[in-house]
Amino acid sequence: MHTAERITLARLPSGVEVETTVHVYEGSREGPTLYVQAAQHGREVNGTEVLRRLHGRIDHDALAGRLVTVPVADPLTFDRVSYTTPEILDSVNSNMNRCWPGDAEGTLHERMAARLWEYAGNADALVDLHTGSPEMLTHTVFLEGDGESAALAHA
């Protein structure tokens, strides 16, 4: 079974709610819980696409346990295509990646992290998807002498 829930991560000083969607996939039998999030940094969009593609491929009958996914962990940086939130909104912790597990009474990012921690903190394992910045050179790693892997790396 799949459910999608819009949750409020925090409120801006204007009262506008910062929201995201949490997807929960329940397996057909008991098992561990895996939490996966993407786009904690707004320029790192590959993980969001990975979770979108994963959504259509989950076999609920084969799934044991629970999978919790958050395609956009930080909507503020995602909408700005930025690593950090404007200092005016959070001058202490402009990078959400630095404030886990958060603080429900803290800065903007601490509140956002605390809200997501309600899901992540109950998981047996966590995966935080990141991507290199656009400035990074494309790179691949393969074993020396493995012609097939070398050909794929150069493709």
N, C-alpha and C positions, 0 to 999 in steps of 0.2 A: 504494500500500500504506500502511496506517496501523498504527502501533504505539503503545502507551501503556505507559509505564514509571513505576513508583513509585520515587522516589529519596529518599534521606535528605539533607536540607539541612544539618542540624546535630543535635547532641544537647543536651538541656537538662541542667542540673546533676544532675538525678535520674537521668539516663541515658535518659530518654524521647526517642525519635527524632522530630524534626520532619520530616515527609514532605510531598511534593507529587507531582503527576503531570505528566510531560512527554509530550506527544503529538508524534509525528513522522509527517508525511505525505510520502511519496516520490512524486514525479511520474513520469510515463511516459517522460520524457526529461530529459536534462541541463539544468541551469540553476542560478541562484543560490539561496542559502539565506536565507530570511526567518525571523527569530525574533520572536515576538509574546508578550508576557506581560501579565497582568492581575492586579488585586488585590494590588499591592505595598502599597497602603494598604487596610486591611480594610473601610473604609466605602465604598470605590469599587468597587461590585459590578457595575456595568454592563458592564465589559469581560469579566468572567467569563461573563455571559450572551451577549455577542457571540461569544465563542469557542465556547460550547456550541452556538449556532445555526450557526456556521460549520462545525462538525464535520459536520453532516448535509448540507451543501451543497457540499462539496469534490468536484470532478470530477477523479478521479485521471488520467483519460486526457487532460484538458486542462491539467493542472498540469505545468509545467516546473520542475525543481529540487526543492527541499525546503522544507517549511513546518514549523517547530518552534513549538509553542504551549505555554504554561504558564498555565492558567486561574487558578491561585491561587499567585502568587509568594511571598507571605508568609502562610502558614497561621496564624501566631500572631496577627496583627492581624485577619485574616479572621474567625477564630472569635470574636474579641472585638468585632468591628465597630468597630474603632478605627484611627486613623492610626499609632499608635505601639505598641511593645511595652512592657509594664510595666518601669519602670526597674530593678527587682530582677533582671530577666533580661539587660538590656543598658543599663547606665547611661551608656555612652559614645555609642552609636549607636542610640537607640530608634527612629529612622526609617530603615528599610532603604534608602530612596531616596537617602540621603546617603553610602552606603559602597561604591558600585560602583567598580571591578570586584571589590571584596572582598579578603579575606585569609583563606586556609585555616587560619591559626593565630590569627586575630584574635578580635574580639568575636563574639557570637552572630550579629548581622546581617551582619557582615563574612564569617563562615563561610558563611552562607546565600547571600549574593551571590556569593561565590567558587564555590560549587557550581553555581549557575545560570549563571555566567560560562563554565563548561565548555561550555555549549550556545550561549549568546549571543555569546561571544567568537569563535566560529567562523562566525558568520553574515555574510552580505554586507550585510545591513540589519537594523535592530532597530526594533521598535515597542513602546512601553511605554504601555499603555492606562490613562488616568486619567479621573476624573470629578470634577466640582465637588462640594463638600460639600452636604449637605442644606440648609444655611443660605443657600446661594447662590440668588439669584433666577433663575427660568427666563428665559433670554434667547435671542433669535434675531437673526440678521443677514440682511438682504436688501437688494438694490439699490433705491434710490429710483426709483419709477416702474414697478417690476415688479409689476403687480397680482396675477399668479398666485402669486409668491413671498410677497407680503404676505398674501394670503389663507391660504396654508399656514402662515405664521408665526403668524397669529392663531387658527388652528384649534385 
